[in-house]
Amino acid sequence: MTEPVPGPGDVGAPPTPLAKSAGPRSVALPRALVILLGAAAAVVLVAGIQATAWLIGPAFMALIVVIAVAPVQGWLKRHGWPGWATTLVVILLVYAILLGLALGIIISVARLATELPQYASAAQGLVESATARLATLGVGPEQLQQAAGALDLGKLAGVLGALLSSVAGLASNFTFLLALLLFLAVEAGGAVDRMASIAAERPRVVEALSRFATGTRQYLVVTTVFGLIVAVLDWVALAILGIPLAATWGLLSFITNYIPNVGFLIGIVPPALLGLLTGGPSLMLIVIVVYSLLNVVVQSIIQPRFIGDAVGLSVTVTFVALVFWAWLLGPLGAILAIPLTLLCKALLVDIDPKARWADALLRASAKEPDPAELTQVKKPRRRRGDHRPDPVDDTDGQIAEQSVRAAPDDV
């Protein structure tokens, strides 16, 4: 007798072979749900960043300063300096930049607080003259009182003092900032090896980070050089016009030059106000015209002619980024808006081949840049008597270029 064969579904039945097209199916979420979940995650992330702005702002400031001076370490290594000496030079440069900027701002704020009360009587006279003229035009007494309160010099002095001291607010976290700068400067020497290790499996990540570092350095160099030019010209012009605290307003114009689009408007307000208090409306108009001419000629004509677009972001993107980072991190976010945007672009757009559409919306040029220009690197220099190439330096994006050629195109 033959035993009955168990049927499908019975205990002991042999497994039924799956069809070639059958298999575990991945359930795709609706696009609307994906967008909503992404938006919710972005809101939570933004809220967390805003809650820790006191930490993120100084930390990113320290990172940018270290990135800016990193090429010095590479140059010293290529000229035979030992590792400990290059690290020491980088630390001294970082501390010198930070301390010089903080000292200049603190001195400027102190001079501003000392000088402004001397113009209280002149400001009161201007307010009374303005309210009297408004009264002749039929403005009511309540509106005149509100206008007089809005033109109070003490309130304006408080706003200006808060603007300058907000940049110097890094002093509240000065110990933390100095320690972080020390650690970052010490570890900067191993950045090449770290990037090489990452490039073995994630070449696009290294390429994106190299573009971020290169773009940040170009932005800092361009902004610093032309900011110094504008600051010196503004200082000389204000000193010739007899505006008090000309050096302070030159320093303010240098700092606000790092704020894209609206930095010039912030820097022109204090000297124009002092011109009004010392010489009347005619001097204020002269200050505004001189400031406008200097900034338009240097930043809109000379700078693009010699440097071009060093950031690669459209004007609309830079303005929106300025508003967003200023709201998220405060005044320090406005100064670091461009580097922060470049970092977000590197992490969210440049590492993803499917995000080329986003890059088309962010970049300044409507046409897609040539990939050969993006990965163009300098050839390493050779020492005399040495036929081996120098070690790869991360300042020119060489790691990204070599990793993209050697490794598969994945993330």
C-alpha positions in Angstrom: 0.0 0.0 0.0 1.2 3.5 -0.8 1.1 6.2 1.8 -1.0 9.3 1.0 1.1 12.3 0.0 0.4 15.4 2.1 -1.2 18.2 0.2 -0.3 21.9 0.2 -1.0 23.3 3.6 -0.9 20.0 5.4 1.6 19.2 8.1 4.8 17.7 6.6 3.9 18.9 3.1 7.0 19.9 1.0 7.4 23.6 0.4 5.8 24.9 -2.7 8.4 26.5 -5.0 7.9 30.2 -5.6 7.5 31.5 -9.1 10.3 33.3 -10.6 8.5 36.6 -10.4 7.2 36.0 -6.9 9.0 37.2 -3.8 8.8 39.5 -0.9 7.4 42.8 -2.0 8.4 46.1 -0.5 5.5 48.3 0.2 6.2 51.8 -1.1 4.8 54.7 1.0 2.7 57.3 -0.7 4.7 60.3 -1.8 2.4 62.6 0.2 3.2 60.7 3.3 6.9 60.7 2.7 6.8 64.5 2.2 4.8 64.9 5.4 7.2 62.7 7.4 10.2 64.5 6.0 8.7 67.9 6.9 7.9 66.7 10.4 11.5 65.5 10.8 12.9 68.8 9.5 10.8 70.7 12.0 12.1 68.6 14.9 15.6 69.0 13.7 15.3 72.8 13.3 13.8 73.0 16.8 16.7 71.0 18.2 19.3 73.2 16.5 17.6 76.4 17.7 17.6 75.0 21.3 21.3 74.3 21.1 22.3 77.4 19.2 24.6 78.4 22.0 26.7 75.3 21.2 26.3 74.9 17.5 27.2 78.5 16.6 30.6 78.7 18.4 31.4 75.1 17.3 30.8 75.8 13.7 32.7 79.1 14.0 35.7 77.1 15.4 35.4 74.7 12.5 35.4 77.5 9.9 38.5 79.1 11.4 40.4 75.8 11.4 39.4 75.1 7.8 40.6 78.6 6.8 44.1 78.1 8.2 44.5 74.5 7.2 46.3 75.3 4.0 49.1 76.8 6.1 49.7 73.5 7.7 49.9 71.7 4.3 52.3 74.3 3.0 54.6 73.9 6.0 54.6 70.1 5.7 55.6 70.4 2.0 58.5 72.5 3.1 59.8 69.9 5.6 58.4 71.2 8.9 57.8 68.5 11.5 54.2 67.7 12.5 54.4 69.2 16.0 55.7 72.5 14.6 52.9 72.8 11.9 50.3 72.0 14.6 51.7 74.7 16.8 51.7 77.3 14.0 48.0 76.5 13.2 47.1 76.8 16.9 48.8 80.2 17.2 47.2 81.4 14.0 43.7 80.3 15.1 44.1 82.0 18.5 45.5 85.2 17.0 42.6 85.5 14.6 40.0 84.9 17.3 41.6 87.1 19.9 42.3 90.0 17.5 38.7 90.0 16.3 37.3 89.8 19.8 39.6 92.5 21.1 38.7 94.9 18.3 35.0 94.4 18.8 35.2 94.8 22.6 37.2 98.1 22.2 34.7 99.4 19.6 31.7 98.6 21.8 33.4 100.4 24.8 34.1 103.5 22.7 30.6 103.5 21.3 29.1 103.4 24.8 31.4 106.3 25.8 30.8 108.5 22.8 27.0 108.3 22.2 25.8 110.1 25.4 27.7 113.2 24.2 25.1 113.6 21.4 22.0 113.2 23.6 21.3 117.0 23.5 21.8 117.2 19.7 19.5 114.2 19.2 16.9 115.8 21.4 17.0 118.9 19.4 16.5 117.0 16.2 13.6 115.1 17.7 11.9 118.4 18.8 12.5 120.0 15.4 11.0 116.9 13.6 7.9 116.8 15.9 7.3 120.5 15.4 7.4 120.1 11.6 5.1 117.2 11.8 2.7 119.3 14.0 2.6 121.9 11.3 1.5 119.2 8.8 -1.5 118.3 11.0 -0.2 115.3 12.9 -2.0 114.8 16.2 -0.2 115.0 19.6 -0.5 111.3 20.3 1.2 110.4 17.1 3.8 113.0 17.8 4.5 111.5 21.2 4.9 108.0 19.7 7.2 109.4 17.0 9.3 111.1 19.6 9.6 107.9 21.6 10.6 106.0 18.5 13.4 108.5 17.7 14.9 108.1 21.2 18.7 108.0 20.9 19.0 105.7 24.0 16.9 103.0 22.3 19.0 103.2 19.1 22.2 103.1 21.1 21.0 100.0 22.8 20.2 98.4 19.4 23.7 99.2 18.0 25.3 98.0 21.2 23.4 94.7 21.0 24.4 94.3 17.4 28.1 94.7 18.1 28.1 92.8 21.4 26.2 89.9 19.8 29.3 89.2 17.7 31.4 89.6 20.8 29.1 87.2 22.6 31.5 84.4 21.9 33.3 85.7 25.0 30.6 84.1 27.1 31.7 80.7 25.7 35.3 81.7 25.4 36.8 78.8 27.4 34.8 76.3 25.4 35.7 77.9 22.1 39.4 78.0 22.9 39.4 74.3 24.0 37.5 73.3 20.9 39.8 75.3 18.6 42.8 73.6 20.3 41.4 70.1 19.7 40.4 70.8 16.1 43.8 72.3 15.3 45.6 69.3 16.8 43.4 66.9 14.8 43.6 68.9 11.6 46.9 67.2 10.7 45.2 63.8 10.4 42.4 65.0 8.2 44.0 63.6 5.0 44.2 60.1 6.4 40.7 60.2 7.7 39.4 61.4 4.3 41.4 58.6 2.6 39.8 56.0 4.8 36.3 57.3 4.1 37.0 57.5 0.4 37.6 53.8 0.2 33.9 53.2 0.6 32.2 56.6 0.2 34.0 58.6 -2.4 31.1 61.0 -3.0 31.1 61.9 0.7 34.8 62.9 0.5 34.2 64.7 -2.7 31.3 66.7 -1.2 33.3 67.6 1.9 36.3 68.6 -0.2 34.1 70.9 -2.2 32.7 72.4 1.0 36.1 73.1 2.4 37.4 74.6 -0.9 34.2 76.7 -1.3 34.4 77.9 2.3 38.1 79.0 1.9 37.3 80.8 -1.4 34.4 82.6 0.2 36.5 83.6 3.3 39.4 84.8 1.2 37.2 86.9 -1.2 35.1 88.3 1.7 38.1 89.1 3.9 40.2 90.7 1.2 37.5 93.0 -0.2 36.1 93.5 3.3 39.4 94.9 4.4 39.5 97.1 1.3 36.0 98.5 1.9 36.7 98.9 5.6 39.9 101.0 5.0 38.2 103.1 2.4 35.2 103.7 4.7 37.5 104.6 7.6 39.5 107.1 5.5 36.3 108.7 4.0 34.7 109.0 7.4 37.8 110.5 9.0 38.0 113.1 6.2 34.3 113.9 6.7 34.9 114.3 10.4 32.5 111.5 11.6 33.3 110.4 15.2 34.6 106.9 15.8 35.6 106.4 12.1 37.8 103.4 13.0 34.9 101.7 14.8 32.6 102.1 11.8 35.3 100.8 9.5 35.5 97.7 11.7 31.8 97.4 11.6 31.8 97.5 7.8 34.4 94.8 7.8 32.3 92.5 10.0 29.0 93.2 8.2 30.7 92.4 4.9 30.4 88.8 5.9 26.6 89.2 6.0 25.4 88.8 2.4 23.0 91.2 0.7 22.1 93.3 3.8 25.4 93.7 5.5 26.1 97.0 3.8 22.7 98.4 5.0 23.6 97.5 8.6 27.0 99.1 8.4 25.8 102.4 7.0 23.3 103.2 9.7 25.6 104.3 12.6 27.9 106.6 10.6 24.9 108.1 8.8 23.2 108.8 12.2 26.3 110.4 13.6 26.6 112.5 10.4 23.1 113.7 11.1 23.8 114.6 14.7 27.1 116.4 13.9 26.5 118.1 10.6 22.8 117.9 9.8 21.0 116.2 6.9 23.5 117.3 4.4 26.4 115.5 6.1 24.2 112.4 6.5 23.4 112.4 2.8 27.1 112.8 2.0 28.0 109.8 4.2 25.3 107.7 2.5 26.5 108.6 -1.0 30.1 107.9 -0.2 29.4 104.6 1.5 27.2 103.5 -1.4 29.7 104.5 -4.1 32.6 102.7 -2.3 30.6 99.5 -1.7 29.1 99.4 -5.2 32.4 100.0 -7.0 34.4 97.5 -4.9 31.8 94.8 -4.3 29.8 95.0 -7.5 32.4 96.0 -10.1 35.9 95.2 -9.0 35.2 92.0 -7.0 33.3 90.1 -9.7 35.8 91.2 -12.3 38.8 89.7 -10.5 37.3 86.9 -8.5 33.9 86.1 -10.0 31.4 84.0 -8.1 33.3 82.2 -5.3 30.3 80.7 -3.6 28.3 79.1 -6.4 24.9 79.9 -4.8 22.2 82.1 -6.4 21.4 85.5 -5.0 17.9 84.3 -3.9 19.4 81.3 -2.1 21.9 83.4 -0.2 19.2 85.9 0.9 16.9 83.1 2.1 19.8 81.4 3.8 20.7 84.6 5.5 17.2 85.1 6.9 16.9 81.4 7.9 20.3 81.1 9.7 19.9 84.5 11.4 16.5 83.3 12.8 17.9 79.9 13.8 21.3 80.8 15.4 21.0 84.6 15.9 23.5 87.2 14.6 26.3 84.7 14.5 24.1 82.6 12.1 23.9 85.6 9.8 27.7 85.9 9.6 28.1 82.1 9.0 25.1 81.8 6.7 27.1 81.1 3.5 29.4 78.4 5.1 26.5 76.8 6.8 24.5 76.6 3.5 27.5 75.2 1.7 27.8 72.4 4.4 24.1 71.6 4.1 24.4 71.5 0.3 27.4 69.2 0.6 25.6 66.7 2.9 22.2 66.8 1.4 22.8 67.5 -2.3 26.3 66.9 -3.5 26.6 63.3 -2.1 23.4 62.2 -3.8 23.5 61.6 -7.5 19.7 61.8 -7.6 19.7 65.3 -6.2 21.1 67.1 -9.3 17.7 68.8 -9.7 18.2 70.5 -6.3 21.7 71.6 -7.4 20.2 73.2 -10.5 17.9 75.3 -8.2 20.7 76.3 -5.8 23.6 77.2 -8.1 24.2 80.7 -9.4 24.6 79.7 -13.0 21.6 78.4 -15.0 23.9 76.1 -17.0 25.4 73.0 -15.4 29.1 73.5 -14.7 31.7 71.3 -16.4 32.6 68.3 -14.3 36.2 68.7 -15.4 36.3 72.1 -13.8 34.8 70.8 -10.5 37.4 68.1 -10.1 40.3 70.1 -11.5 43.2 69.8 -9.1 46.8 71.1 -8.9 49.6 68.8 -9.5 51.7 68.1 -6.4 55.1 69.9 -6.4 58.3 67.9 -6.3 61.2 68.7 -4.1 64.7 69.0 -5.6 66.3 65.6 -5.8 63.1 63.8 -4.9 61.3 61.9 -7.6 58.4 60.9 -5.4 55.3 63.2 -5.4 54.4 65.0 -2.2 51.7 63.7 0.1 48.2 64.5 -1.0 46.9 67.7 0.5 43.2 68.2 1.2 43.2 71.9 0.3 42.8 71.3 -3.4 40.3 68.4 -3.4 42.9 65.9 -4.5 41.5 63.2 -2.3 38.1 63.4 -3.8 39.5 63.3 -7.3 41.6 60.2 -6.7 38.9 58.4 -4.8 36.3 59.0 -7.5 38.6 57.5 -10.1 39.6 54.5 -7.9 36.4 53.6 -6.2 33.0 52.7 -7.6 30.4 55.5 -7.9 28.3 54.8 -4.9 27.4 56.5 -1.6 
